């Protein structure tokens, strides 16, 4: 193209402008790259810890249980039961029988019990995935030299058993079922409190509240509350739900719990605390969504003589719902990952029974992860990594179901 | 209620020294007009002179915009619609509105009308009501096979007629139209104008329009609005008369300039 004549006062700076554009383009791309690299590093780190070689020793040598030349692994259920009965105390044996009668248990289950209760393997060394893949020979040599009696196995710490077993103090038999159920119970009460209250407050603030200084103060405060550190909510929850409302949150006033053991450190308290924590986030997001409903739609509704309530219920809410649900997804994702407020509210550190009611003691996945990472033994780091994977899957599946729900709403017309 | 044959015309809406404010800004001033029953009254004038503001004041839609207030009086069948005891919802029920941009509900065609009827407690035959309304809006033949499709799937002109069908489904006494054809092509516009002629047999229509030909073609009375005054200028009604007078022998020089296209 023939160059345009330079008019006085203007300069031909197109190349400079284009260069600037390219530079910014590169900067933005680099920012995205940093984020992706960080994410990949995180995932690799977790996966690296969640799989690998484990060397473990039996506290009691299984060979000592060989009967008539038949090794333990090949004995039938009756022989195993006899062994279990002779090695365990009568009380422990009866307790197991009460949990599930031995007649109904499979041979594999009984064998598992013998491994857990009698042989009691002990982890002596753990390797991450990377060395497990690249330095197998060194690992074998080390084990042969340092732990001659130990067995070396390549294990995935994340297994079906890991997800379905309750928490124990033995790394090899520990599971996260208690924590998963605790998380689900907690989140249930979080949503139960935060969603209706949050959406209700958003509707009030957007549709009904007039623009005066009082409502502006309320609005400012809600915005600020969304930024309050979560531990502060923990303290609030401790003061209100655990202490002040103890009869309620412990289930005492419903007569469900023995008053002498009642204690407000329950699933209910935790859920309500997290509910308060995410309430401002849900309110703000719901307000945004409600504000985004076009004025023309409200006009259409008011124009045919609909009342405010009819307009809000039939038009504003259905059209804002996808946005409201998006905000709720974000809020719930945050709540699932919260640890600090639950520590303050009093999540149990070691608990092996499942939460069964709102008034159960509980632990949650992040608490479990936090506790395992805090322990010095390497095998618990691997357990923590496996729990993180469980937490991520739980989070993704909850989000996916919320996204499906949202898409149902937005597809309506 | 008086009939058309009555020699004395019946005025449905009347204004007295009407002023409309946005906050402290006086947007419209000194409006005195009468809307005759079963006639089409057009409000014309340049952009920003308060035509739509005036129209919205007739069914209290203005109140949905923060900070608006009026002085003076608007009566509907002799009743002051801004009186304390009057519920704006009732006013909008009896004085319907069609907006500049077609705004069907994001629901099915059928449900657009059915919802409107339901909220007013309609208990009769819904299918019949939907069909009647769509027929009156000259839309039935085009949509009768797809009543359960989204109202938003229709073309712009069809959407606007759906909005008209929706408005008349609840039998208002007056229909306010805020530039109903400004977003439509000439063919769709013509359809709306024909429809207005049909509708005025049963309804009183007030229409705001930018389109001079439309006002000349379609309306019986025309109100000419224009900004006036010093400093902060307010829209005011400079002339109100039968349409043919406004377009042939306007009393005001500014009206003449405007309707003949010599304005500005």
Interface residues (C-beta under 8 A of the other chain):
Chain A: X211 X296 X297 X298 X299 X300 X301 X302 X303 X304 X305 X306 X307 X310 X314 X315 X319 X412 X413
Chain B: X59 X61 X64 X66 X89 X90 X92 X93 X94 X96 X97 X98 X99 X101 X103 X104 X105 X106 X107 X108 X115 X116 X119 X120 X150 X151 X152 X163 X166 X167 X170
